[in-house]
Amino acid sequence: MGMSVTISAAVEEDAEHILKLQYLCYQSEAELYGDYGIEPLTQSLADLRAEIAQGHALVARLGGEVVASVRGRVDESGTARLAKLIVHPRMRRHGLGGRLLDAIEETFADGTATRRFQLFTGHRSDGNLRLYRSRGYLPVSSEQVGPRLTLVTLEKEAAALGAPPGHGPGELAASA
């Protein structure tokens, strides 16, 4: 592509762009599970803004366009709960999801309160499961939340955080 993808903290003005991207990205998940009522497709802009304000959100930009995002927050137990890692369909399979996951982990690892990272995905979301396992996440539980959907919760200890070479702090710019 020739342009550089940059990862940075989301700002309030990004909320609408993130919501539109989220809607686009979760279409394939809704189709996979036969459920177009999943929360990422029904979330309101006000709810998204509140979610961003309560935690931390990162965006990846290609030029001025938001092409990926991830959100998270640390709870009272020291668990960084990561959510809604999304990458524009045309940007998938270029490592951007992994770089964004590394970046949000680094953001939370800088705080001493983070003891572990946790996220979840659907049981048939093979690409997501592959990505999370490649980053050291292990399944810790599953919960059937509908007739066709079981959520798999994956976790890794913050002490296990060891960014691969070239993904250390300050190295958030990447070529796509």
N, C-alpha and C positions, 0 to 999 in steps of 0.2 A: 504494500500500500504506500510505503514511502513516508507516511506521516507517523509521528510519535504519539503513542498513547501515554497520557499522564494520569496518575492516580493522586487524588487529593481529598480532603474533607469536603463533604457536601455542605452547601449553604442553603438557606431557606428558599432561595430562588430556584434551586434544583428540584424541589419537591414535585412540581408538575411534570417535569421531564422524567423523573424517576418513576412516577406513577404510570405514565404512558408506556415507558419501557417495560415496567413490570407487567402491565396488561398484555403487551406483545409477547413477552417471554413465557408467561404462564399459559398461553394458549396450547402449547404442545403438552404440558402437564395435564391440563384439563381434558384434552383429547385422549391421552394415554389412560386416564382413569375414568373417562366418561362422565365427568362432573365439572360443569362450567360454573358452579356455585362456590368454588374454592375461595378461601379468604383473599388471596392475592388479586383475584379478579373482581372482588366486591368491595375492596378497601376504598374508603373515601379519601379525598385529598386532605381533609382535616385530620383524619386518623393517621395518615402517613406523616403529616407535619408533626403531630404529637409524638409519634414513634421516633422520629428523628431527634426531636427535642429531648426525649427521655434517655437517649443512648448516644450512639455515634454512628455516623454513616459516611461511607466513602463512595466516590464516583470515579469512574475512568472516563476520560474524555479523549476523543479523536478529533483534533482541532477544537471546535467549540461544542461538538455534539457529545452528550452523555450516552456512552455505549455500554456501560456496565455499572453495577452498584452492589453494595452489600451493607447490611446494617447489623448492629449488635449493641448489647448492653451488659454490664456486669451486675449480677444480683448480689444480695447480702451474703450468700455462701461463697462468693468468689468465683462463681461460674460465669464465664463470658458466653452469653447465649447469642450465637450468630444466626442471622436470618436473611432470607431473600437475596441470596447471591444470584444475580441475574446478569446475563451477557447477551447483547443483541445477537439475534440469529446469524447475521452475516459476519460476526466477529468470533464465533465459536470455533473451537479446535485450533486456536492459536496460542493457548496458554494464558489467556487473559483472566479466566476464572481462578486459576491457581495463583497468579500474581496478586489478584485482589484479595483472595483468602489469606495469603501470606501477609499482605499489608494490614488487614484488619487484626490479625493475630499480633503483629508487631505493635500496633497501636495499643492493644489491651495488655500486652506483655510488659510494656513500659511501666504500668502501674503495679505496685507490689500486691494489690488486692486480688489479682487474677490467679486462681489456682488451677483452673481447667477451662477448656473450650468445649462447647457443646453445640450441635446443630442437628437438624433432622431433614429427612427427605422421604419421598414415597418409595415403597418397596420395589416398584418396577422402574424406577428412575436410574437405570444402569450407569449412565454417564456421570450423574451426580455421585452415586455410590463409588464409582471408580476414582473420581477426583478426590473425594474425601479420604478414601483408604490410602491413596497415594501420598496424602499429606499427613498420614499417621493417625487418622481417626479410626476408632474401632466401634462396632455396634455395641450398645449397652442395654438397649431395650427396644421393643416394638409395641405398637398399639393400633388395633384395628379401629379406624374412625369412620368407616363407612363400608358398604357392601363390597366395594372394589378397591378400597384404599387402606393400606397399613402404613403408618408412619414409622420409620426406623430412626431411632435416636443414636447418634454417634458422638464420641467424646475422645478427647486426648488431654493429658496433663499438660499444664503450662510449662513444666520443667522439660517436657519432651520437645518444646519448641526449639527447633534448630533450622533456621532458614537455609535452604540450599544455596550453594555458591551463586553469587550474583544477585541475591535477593535480600541483602542485609539492609539495615536502616539507611535511609537516604538514597536507596537505589530503586525508587518507585517508578521511574520513567522506563518505558519499554517500547520496543518497536513492534508494530503489529503488521 
